Amino acid sequence: MRRLRVEFTTEPFDLDEAPAHAVVAREIVQAGALDAVDVGPFGNTAEGSADEVLATVSALLRGSIDAGATRVSLQVNVIGEGEE
């Protein structure tokens, strides 16, 4: 099974408190069936099976844009093949 890593940020930034779109994105990623989830103020990463990462990315884009994000930057990398 192919494994992927996603790295993403949502904008606009707010240094005083997390904007709604960032909170929604974090909640979506943490609720997904992903491994190695790391959320931070300026970037977030998660790993998992290709199916789980792609489903989470779709939900993340829809949810964060609906919550007010004006830009979502993401990068998806193939990080290897896991065991079936």
C-alpha positions as MATLAB code, in Angstrom:
seq = 'MRRLRVEFTTEPFDLDEAPAHAVVAREIVQAGALDAVDVGPFGNTAEGSADEVLATVSALLRGSIDAGATRVSLQVNVIGEGEE';
ca = [
       0.000    0.000    0.000;
       1.377    3.398   -0.959;
       2.018    5.862    1.898;
       1.837    9.631    1.581;
       2.884   12.632    3.659;
       0.910   15.871    3.458;
       2.227   19.236    4.613;
      -0.169   22.169    4.662;
      -0.884   25.686    5.867;
      -4.016   27.802    5.724;
      -4.210   31.560    5.396;
      -4.757   34.300    6.385;
      -2.530   34.041    9.430;
      -3.476   35.503   12.781;
      -0.686   35.571   15.356;
      -3.021   36.429   18.257;
      -5.319   33.411   18.022;
      -5.963   30.522   15.664;
      -8.477   31.557   13.005;
     -11.528   29.368   12.423;
     -10.121   27.900    9.199;
      -6.959   26.763   10.988;
      -8.968   25.170   13.804;
     -11.184   23.337   11.308;
      -8.164   22.097    9.350;
      -6.498   20.847   12.538;
      -9.667   19.060   13.671;
     -10.107   17.367   10.296;
      -6.523   16.100   10.242;
      -6.611   14.928   13.841;
      -9.907   13.095   13.251;
      -8.575   11.279   10.183;
      -7.063    7.813   10.290;
      -3.552    9.206    9.800;
      -0.187    8.538   11.437;
       2.395   10.983   12.698;
       0.099   14.016   12.830;
       2.013   17.158   13.805;
       0.134   20.457   13.968;
       1.803   23.773   14.612;
       1.229   27.496   14.194;
       2.992   27.770   10.816;
       2.732   24.320    9.299;
       1.200   20.920    9.732;
       2.140   17.421    8.607;
       0.516   14.018    8.614;
       1.232   10.622    7.113;
      -0.898    7.655    6.219;
      -2.142    5.396    3.485;
      -2.742    7.060    0.141;
      -6.506    6.588    0.439;
      -6.659    8.109    3.931;
      -4.390   11.062    3.093;
      -6.282   11.882   -0.104;
      -9.664   11.663    1.645;
      -8.376   13.867    4.462;
      -6.935   16.415    2.013;
     -10.309   16.665    0.261;
     -12.091   17.250    3.576;
      -9.391   19.686    4.680;
      -9.738   21.803    1.533;
     -13.524   21.943    1.712;
     -13.662   22.552    5.457;
     -10.986   25.211    5.687;
     -12.271   27.154    2.675;
     -15.825   26.998    4.048;
     -14.424   28.309    7.375;
     -12.817   31.351    5.739;
      -9.412   30.322    4.417;
      -8.376   32.458    1.462;
      -5.412   30.230    0.623;
      -4.470   26.650    1.398;
      -0.934   25.613    0.532;
      -0.169   21.942    0.514;
       2.394   19.477   -0.612;
       1.861   15.738   -0.910;
       4.831   13.372   -1.092;
       4.961    9.651   -1.733;
       7.076    8.350    1.145;
       7.048    4.642    0.441;
       5.217    1.423    0.122;
       3.870   -0.150    3.291;
       2.807   -3.717    3.872;
      -0.602   -4.760    2.588;
];
